[in-house]
Amino acid sequence: MLILLVVLLVIWLIIAVVGFAFKGLLWLAIIGIVLFIATAIIGFIRRAASKRR
């Protein structure tokens, strides 16, 4: 699960960088940032929940 989370975070980060690198792809950067933040939040919530058990 942790490996999947890290892989998704890296993919979203790459998408955001590509979006900022090309002027016409600013929307791609925004999507990448939103997905990065959402994945990080979900990962932290699931990790905290698994530690409680």
N, C-alpha and C positions, 0 to 999 in steps of 0.2 A: 504494500500500500504506500509506503514512504517513497519507494522508487518511482511509482506512478505519479505521485504528487510532485516530486522533483522534476521529472521529465515534462509534465504539463507546465510547470512554472518556467522552465527553460524555453519551451516552445512559445509560450505567450510573450516572454521577454524578447525573443528573436523577432516575433511578429511586430511588436511595438517598435523595436529598433529599425526594422525595415520600413515601417510606416513613417517614422520620423526622417529617415534618410531620403525618401522621395517625396517631393512636395505634394503631388497629387494623391498620395496615399495616407494623408493625415487621419482619415477615418479608420484605416487599418491600425494605426498606432493607438487610437482611442479604444478600439475593440480589444487590442492586445492588453492594454493597461487594465481595462475592466475585467477581463477574464483572468489576468494575473492576480488581481486583488480578490476576486471571488474565489479562485482556487486556493489561495493562501488562507482565507478566512475559513473555508470549509475544511481544509486540512488541519488547521489549528483546533477547530471545534471537535472534529473526530478524534484527534490525538488526545485532547483533554478528556473526552468522554471515555476513551479506552483506558486511560490512566486511573480513572475513578473506580473501575471494576476491580 
